[in-house]
């Protein structure tokens, strides 16, 4: 397992609404760069103002990137919305964002320890020991536990599989790809037997922010033989928890006129006013990605956007396109370690729940060999609604949802239909 290598805010669609995907590496990167701009417009609620002006308005708040991974996020804030002094508000919200960025970076890190911080890296190196963690991390573990998700324990497989995305060409994939190598498939399957057994591994919540990562002697021996050092981790789910943490800290401190987004599809809009917002709905058909429609909404919203194709330069660390045109994604089935995707793209959202909870509710629906529409409809009873495509029809399960600007050109026409 250890091989390595206050105004209405709307989105103005760009003139080019159909993007061709190529399997040529250099061309792919060029297209990805263009797509980054397009998806940036879609995922971020709005961005015209980059620098602060005396009158305030929409501003991108930057964090100090030397101690965090804030480059994966964009934080937009409407300065002066409540009549506050723009410069003073900017200093306060920037300081808070810097603090939150550094804390999240350290707590969720699984490759490095930090003095005085009990993070995921530290927990992995202290199995079967009682540790006291920050409340933020304790709440992360509690969410996995409450939703009975075993995804926290798939870290050993990701420690190997993630190297696939850094392969220079297809010939290097066989050490990491379970779809190309029977040996790798069996190794992932063996690891999954431990991962999915609470008798082998279990993150125990002891109360008072105290935890113990229980790992059986059998699993410890297996891990030693296989070179496994990561028993738990957030892998590609990390940004969902990070966006939620940023949003919760901002709300707690009274900063609600903004939005936080990650490059990989996790968005929290904090605004509880009657301002109108838009979110672009993309859809992939063959080698083309279409701006299929625009979702209109008001009020706080958490949005999770899963897709089986790369849309920006940063995505290249999570997607690999083979010469055959097949794409490897980060979405591994926890039961066997095989990459799967029931849909090309899925947008799920909620007014009351955070990105992480939405993600853990839909993850088994999306990462599946077959799409179970009934399961997706069922979680709408929990206040989690979704949009997905069926051929050139956008299916949605929130009755009052408004979808506008349906794509209609070049012989391609999208329509929207309520799923019930």
C-alpha positions as CSV (number, residue, x, y, z in Angstrom):
1,X,0.0,0.0,0.0
2,X,3.0,2.3,0.4
3,X,4.1,2.9,-3.2
4,X,4.6,6.5,-4.2
5,X,5.6,8.4,-7.0
6,X,-27.3,44.3,-0.8
7,X,-27.9,44.6,-4.5
8,X,-29.2,41.9,-6.7
9,X,-26.3,39.6,-7.3
10,X,-26.4,37.7,-10.5
11,X,-24.1,35.6,-12.7
12,X,-23.6,36.8,-16.2
13,X,-23.0,33.7,-18.4
14,X,-20.0,34.0,-20.6
15,X,-20.5,34.0,-24.4
16,X,-19.0,30.6,-24.8
17,X,-21.3,28.2,-23.0
18,X,-20.1,25.0,-24.5
19,X,-16.6,23.7,-23.6
20,X,-14.9,20.9,-25.5
21,X,-12.8,18.6,-23.3
22,X,-9.6,17.2,-24.9
23,X,-7.4,14.3,-23.9
24,X,-4.2,16.0,-25.0
25,X,-2.4,17.0,-21.9
26,X,-1.2,20.5,-22.9
27,X,-4.5,21.4,-24.5
28,X,-6.3,20.0,-21.4
29,X,-4.3,22.4,-19.2
30,X,-5.1,25.3,-21.4
31,X,-8.8,24.5,-21.4
32,X,-8.7,23.9,-17.7
33,X,-7.3,27.4,-17.2
34,X,-10.3,28.8,-19.2
35,X,-12.7,26.6,-17.3
36,X,-11.3,27.9,-14.0
37,X,-12.6,31.3,-14.9
38,X,-16.0,29.9,-15.9
39,X,-16.5,27.7,-12.9
40,X,-15.1,30.5,-10.7
41,X,-18.0,32.6,-11.8
42,X,-20.4,29.7,-11.2
43,X,-19.1,28.6,-7.8
44,X,-18.5,32.0,-6.3
45,X,-21.7,34.0,-5.7
46,X,-20.2,37.1,-7.3
47,X,-17.0,39.0,-7.8
48,X,-16.4,42.3,-9.4
49,X,-14.5,44.2,-6.7
50,X,-11.0,43.0,-5.8
51,X,-9.7,46.0,-4.0
52,X,-11.3,47.9,-1.2
53,X,-12.9,51.3,-2.0
54,X,-14.0,53.9,0.5
55,X,-17.7,53.1,-0.2
56,X,-17.2,49.4,0.6
57,X,-19.1,46.8,-1.4
58,X,-18.1,43.3,-2.6
59,X,-14.5,42.6,-1.8
60,X,-12.3,39.5,-1.9
61,X,-10.8,39.0,1.5
62,X,-7.4,37.4,1.4
63,X,-5.6,35.3,4.0
64,X,-1.9,34.9,4.6
65,X,-1.0,31.9,2.5
66,X,2.2,31.1,4.3
67,X,0.4,29.2,7.1
68,X,-2.7,27.8,5.4
69,X,-4.2,26.5,2.2
70,X,-6.4,29.5,1.6
71,X,-5.4,29.4,-2.1
72,X,-8.1,26.7,-2.4
73,X,-10.8,29.0,-1.2
74,X,-12.4,32.4,-2.2
75,X,-14.0,34.5,0.5
76,X,-16.2,37.3,-0.8
77,X,-17.6,39.9,1.7
78,X,-19.8,43.0,1.3
79,X,-18.0,45.6,3.4
80,X,-20.1,48.4,4.9
81,X,-23.5,46.6,4.5
82,X,-24.6,47.5,8.0
83,X,-23.2,51.0,7.9
84,X,-19.9,49.9,9.6
85,X,-16.7,51.7,8.8
86,X,-15.3,49.9,5.8
87,X,-11.7,49.9,6.8
88,X,-12.4,48.8,10.3
89,X,-14.7,46.0,9.1
90,X,-12.1,44.9,6.6
91,X,-9.4,44.6,9.3
92,X,-11.7,42.7,11.6
93,X,-13.0,40.2,9.0
94,X,-9.6,39.7,7.5
95,X,-8.0,39.0,10.9
96,X,-10.8,36.5,11.7
97,X,-10.4,34.8,8.3
98,X,-6.6,34.5,8.8
99,X,-7.1,33.0,12.2
100,X,-9.6,30.5,11.0
101,X,-7.5,29.6,7.9
102,X,-4.5,28.8,10.0
103,X,-6.5,26.8,12.6
104,X,-8.3,24.7,10.0
105,X,-5.1,24.0,8.1
106,X,-3.4,22.7,11.2
107,X,-6.3,20.7,12.6
108,X,-7.2,18.9,9.4
109,X,-3.6,18.3,8.3
110,X,-2.7,14.6,8.0
111,X,0.9,14.9,6.8
112,X,2.4,17.2,9.3
113,X,2.3,17.9,13.1
114,X,2.3,21.3,14.7
115,X,3.5,22.2,18.2
116,X,0.7,22.2,20.7
117,X,-1.9,20.9,18.2
118,X,-3.5,17.5,18.3
119,X,-4.5,17.1,14.6
120,X,-5.2,14.2,12.3
121,X,-1.5,13.5,11.8
122,X,-1.0,13.3,15.5
123,X,-4.0,11.1,16.1
124,X,-2.7,8.6,13.4
125,X,0.6,8.3,15.2
126,X,-1.1,7.6,18.6
127,X,-3.6,4.8,18.1
128,X,-5.2,3.4,21.2
129,X,-4.3,6.4,23.2
130,X,-6.7,8.9,24.8
131,X,-6.2,12.4,23.4
132,X,-7.9,15.7,23.8
133,X,-8.7,17.5,20.6
134,X,-10.0,20.9,19.6
135,X,-13.8,21.1,19.7
136,X,-13.7,21.8,15.9
137,X,-12.1,18.4,15.2
138,X,-14.3,16.7,17.8
139,X,-17.4,17.9,16.0
140,X,-16.0,16.6,12.7
141,X,-15.6,13.2,14.1
142,X,-19.1,13.4,15.7
143,X,-20.6,14.1,12.3
144,X,-19.1,11.0,10.8
145,X,-20.3,9.0,13.7
146,X,-23.8,10.4,13.7
147,X,-24.3,9.6,10.0
148,X,-22.6,6.2,10.3
149,X,-20.1,7.0,7.7
150,X,-16.9,4.9,7.4
151,X,-15.3,7.4,5.0
152,X,-13.1,8.7,7.8
153,X,-11.2,5.4,7.7
154,X,-10.4,5.1,4.0
155,X,-7.2,7.1,4.4
156,X,-4.9,4.0,3.8
157,X,-6.3,3.6,0.3
158,X,-6.1,7.3,-0.5
159,X,-2.5,7.4,0.7
160,X,-1.8,5.1,-2.3
161,X,-4.5,6.1,-4.8
162,X,-3.8,9.8,-4.7
163,X,-0.4,9.3,-6.4
164,X,-2.3,8.3,-9.5
165,X,-3.1,11.9,-10.2
166,X,0.5,12.8,-10.4
167,X,1.4,10.2,-12.9
168,X,3.2,11.6,-16.0
169,X,1.5,9.1,-18.4
170,X,-0.7,6.1,-18.5
171,X,2.1,3.6,-18.1
172,X,2.6,4.7,-14.5
173,X,-1.0,4.0,-13.5
174,X,-0.7,0.3,-12.8
175,X,0.8,0.8,-9.4
176,X,-2.2,2.8,-8.2
177,X,-5.2,2.2,-10.4
178,X,-7.6,-0.7,-9.3
179,X,-9.3,-0.6,-12.6
180,X,-6.1,-1.4,-14.5
181,X,-4.3,-3.7,-12.0
182,X,-5.9,-6.8,-10.4
183,X,-3.1,-6.7,-7.9
184,X,-3.9,-3.2,-6.8
185,X,-7.6,-4.0,-6.8
186,X,-7.0,-6.9,-4.4
187,X,-4.8,-4.8,-2.1
188,X,-7.5,-2.1,-1.9
189,X,-10.1,-4.8,-1.2
190,X,-8.0,-6.2,1.6
191,X,-7.6,-2.8,3.2
192,X,-11.3,-2.1,2.8
193,X,-12.1,-5.2,5.0
194,X,-10.4,-3.5,7.9
195,X,-11.7,0.0,7.0
196,X,-15.3,-1.1,7.1
197,X,-15.1,-3.2,10.3
198,X,-15.7,-1.3,13.6
199,X,-14.0,-4.2,15.4
200,X,-10.8,-3.4,13.5
201,X,-10.9,0.4,13.7
202,X,-13.1,2.9,15.5
203,X,-12.7,6.6,16.4
204,X,-14.2,6.6,19.9
205,X,-15.8,9.8,21.2
206,X,-15.2,9.9,25.0
207,X,-16.9,13.3,25.8
208,X,-15.3,16.5,26.8
209,X,-13.5,16.7,23.4
210,X,-11.5,13.5,24.3
211,X,-11.2,10.8,21.7
212,X,-9.4,7.5,21.2
213,X,-8.5,6.0,17.8
214,X,-9.1,2.3,18.5
215,X,-7.1,0.1,16.2
216,X,-7.0,-3.7,16.7
217,X,-3.8,-5.6,17.1
218,X,-4.7,-7.5,13.9
219,X,-5.0,-4.2,11.9
220,X,-1.9,-2.8,13.5
221,X,0.1,-5.8,12.3
222,X,-1.5,-5.6,8.8
223,X,-0.6,-1.9,8.8
224,X,3.0,-2.6,9.7
225,X,3.3,-5.1,7.0
226,X,1.8,-2.9,4.4
227,X,3.6,0.3,5.4
228,X,0.3,2.0,6.5
229,X,0.7,5.1,8.8
230,X,-2.6,6.9,8.0
231,X,-5.6,5.2,9.6
232,X,-8.0,8.2,9.3
233,X,-8.1,11.3,7.1
234,X,-10.5,13.7,5.4
235,X,-8.9,13.2,1.9
236,X,-10.9,15.1,-0.7
237,X,-13.7,15.8,1.8
238,X,-11.5,18.2,3.7
239,X,-12.6,21.4,2.0
240,X,-16.3,20.7,2.8
241,X,-15.4,20.7,6.5
242,X,-13.1,23.7,6.1
243,X,-15.7,25.8,4.3
244,X,-18.2,25.0,7.1
245,X,-15.7,26.0,9.8
246,X,-15.0,29.3,8.1
247,X,-18.7,30.0,7.7
248,X,-19.5,29.0,11.3
249,X,-16.8,31.3,12.6
250,X,-17.9,34.2,10.5
251,X,-21.5,33.8,11.5
252,X,-20.6,33.4,15.2
253,X,-18.7,36.7,15.1
254,X,-21.6,38.6,13.3
255,X,-20.1,38.6,9.7
256,X,-23.0,37.4,7.6
257,X,-22.8,39.5,4.4
258,X,-20.6,37.1,2.4
259,X,-19.8,33.7,0.9
260,X,-17.0,31.2,1.1
261,X,-16.3,28.8,-1.8
262,X,-13.7,26.2,-2.5
263,X,-12.3,25.3,-6.0
264,X,-13.7,21.8,-5.7
265,X,-17.3,22.6,-5.3
266,X,-18.2,23.5,-1.7
267,X,-20.0,26.8,-1.1
268,X,-21.5,28.5,1.9
269,X,-23.6,31.7,1.3
270,X,-24.1,33.4,4.7
271,X,-26.5,36.2,3.7
272,X,-29.9,36.0,5.5
273,X,-31.2,39.2,3.7
274,X,-33.6,39.2,0.8
275,X,-30.8,39.6,-1.7
276,X,-31.2,37.5,-4.8
277,X,-28.4,35.1,-5.7
278,X,-27.5,32.9,-8.6
279,X,-25.6,29.6,-9.0
280,X,-24.7,28.2,-12.4
281,X,-25.6,24.6,-13.1
282,X,-23.2,22.8,-15.4
283,X,-23.7,19.5,-17.2
284,X,-21.4,17.2,-19.1
285,X,-22.4,15.4,-22.2
286,X,-19.7,13.4,-24.0
287,X,-16.7,15.7,-24.4
288,X,-18.7,18.9,-23.8
289,X,-19.6,20.8,-20.7
290,X,-22.7,23.0,-20.9
291,X,-23.8,25.9,-18.8
292,X,-27.2,24.2,-18.6
293,X,-29.1,26.6,-16.4
294,X,-28.9,29.1,-13.5
295,X,-30.4,28.4,-10.1
296,X,-32.0,31.4,-8.4
297,X,-32.3,31.6,-4.6
298,X,-32.3,33.8,-1.5
299,X,-31.0,33.4,2.0
300,X,-28.3,31.3,3.5
301,X,-27.3,28.3,1.4
302,X,-24.9,25.4,1.5
303,X,-24.1,23.9,-1.9
304,X,-22.1,20.8,-2.8
305,X,-21.2,20.2,-6.4
306,X,-19.8,16.8,-7.3
307,X,-18.6,16.0,-10.9
308,X,-16.6,13.3,-12.7
309,X,-14.6,15.8,-14.8
310,X,-11.9,18.5,-14.2
311,X,-12.9,22.1,-14.6
312,X,-9.9,24.1,-13.4
313,X,-6.1,23.8,-12.9
314,X,-6.4,22.9,-9.3
315,X,-8.6,20.0,-10.3
316,X,-5.6,18.3,-11.9
317,X,-4.6,17.1,-8.4
318,X,-7.9,15.1,-8.2
319,X,-8.6,14.0,-11.8
320,X,-6.6,12.1,-14.4
321,X,-7.7,11.7,-18.0
322,X,-6.3,8.6,-19.8
323,X,-5.4,8.5,-23.4
324,X,-8.5,6.4,-24.0
325,X,-10.6,9.3,-22.7
326,X,-11.5,7.6,-19.4
327,X,-11.3,9.8,-16.4
328,X,-10.1,8.8,-12.9
329,X,-11.8,10.7,-10.1
330,X,-11.2,11.0,-6.4
331,X,-14.5,9.3,-5.6
332,X,-13.6,5.9,-4.2
333,X,-16.2,3.5,-2.9
334,X,-15.4,2.9,0.7
335,X,-16.5,-0.7,0.5
336,X,-13.9,-1.8,-2.1
337,X,-11.7,1.2,-3.0
338,X,-12.9,1.3,-6.6
339,X,-13.6,4.8,-8.2
340,X,-17.3,5.1,-9.1
341,X,-19.8,7.7,-10.2
342,X,-23.5,7.2,-10.6
343,X,-23.9,10.6,-12.3
344,X,-21.7,13.0,-14.3
345,X,-22.6,15.8,-12.0
346,X,-24.8,16.3,-8.9
347,X,-25.6,19.6,-7.2
348,X,-27.1,19.2,-3.7
349,X,-27.9,22.1,-1.4
350,X,-29.6,23.0,1.9
351,X,-30.6,26.1,3.8
352,X,-30.0,24.6,7.3
353,X,-27.3,22.0,6.9
354,X,-23.6,22.6,6.2
355,X,-21.6,21.3,3.3
356,X,-20.0,18.4,5.2
357,X,-23.4,17.1,6.3
358,X,-24.8,17.4,2.8
359,X,-21.7,15.6,1.4
360,X,-21.9,12.7,3.9
361,X,-25.6,12.3,3.1
362,X,-25.1,12.1,-0.7
363,X,-21.7,10.4,-0.9
364,X,-23.0,6.8,-1.1
365,X,-25.6,7.9,-3.6
366,X,-23.1,9.6,-5.9
367,X,-20.2,7.1,-5.4
368,X,-22.1,4.1,-6.8
369,X,-22.2,1.9,-9.8
370,X,-25.9,2.8,-10.3
371,X,-27.9,5.9,-9.5
372,X,-30.7,5.4,-6.9
373,X,-33.1,8.3,-7.5
374,X,-35.3,7.2,-4.6
375,X,-32.5,7.6,-2.1
376,X,-31.9,11.1,-3.4
377,X,-35.6,12.0,-3.1
378,X,-35.7,10.6,0.4
379,X,-33.0,12.9,1.7
380,X,-35.0,15.9,0.5
381,X,-37.2,15.2,3.5
382,X,-34.1,16.2,5.6
383,X,-34.0,19.5,3.8
384,X,-31.3,18.5,1.3
385,X,-32.4,19.1,-2.3
386,X,-30.7,18.2,-5.5
387,X,-30.3,18.9,-9.2
388,X,-29.1,16.3,-11.7
389,X,-29.4,15.6,-15.4
390,X,-31.3,12.9,-17.2
391,X,-30.2,13.2,-20.8
392,X,-30.8,16.9,-21.5
393,X,-33.4,17.3,-18.8
394,X,-32.4,18.9,-15.5
395,X,-34.2,17.0,-12.7
396,X,-34.8,18.9,-9.4
397,X,-36.6,17.9,-6.2
398,X,-37.3,21.2,-4.5
399,X,-40.8,22.1,-5.7
400,X,-40.3,25.9,-5.5
401,X,-36.9,25.9,-7.1
402,X,-36.4,28.5,-9.9
403,X,-34.1,27.5,-12.8
404,X,-33.5,30.1,-15.5
405,X,-31.4,30.6,-18.6
406,X,-31.8,27.0,-19.8
407,X,-29.3,26.3,-22.6
408,X,-30.7,26.4,-26.0
409,X,-28.4,26.7,-29.0
410,X,-26.5,24.8,-31.7
411,X,-29.2,22.1,-31.7
412,X,-28.9,21.5,-27.9
413,X,-31.8,22.3,-25.7
414,X,-32.2,21.7,-22.0
415,X,-35.4,21.6,-20.1
416,X,-36.2,21.3,-16.4
417,X,-38.5,18.9,-14.7
418,X,-39.6,18.4,-11.1
419,X,-38.8,14.9,-9.8
420,X,-41.4,13.4,-7.5
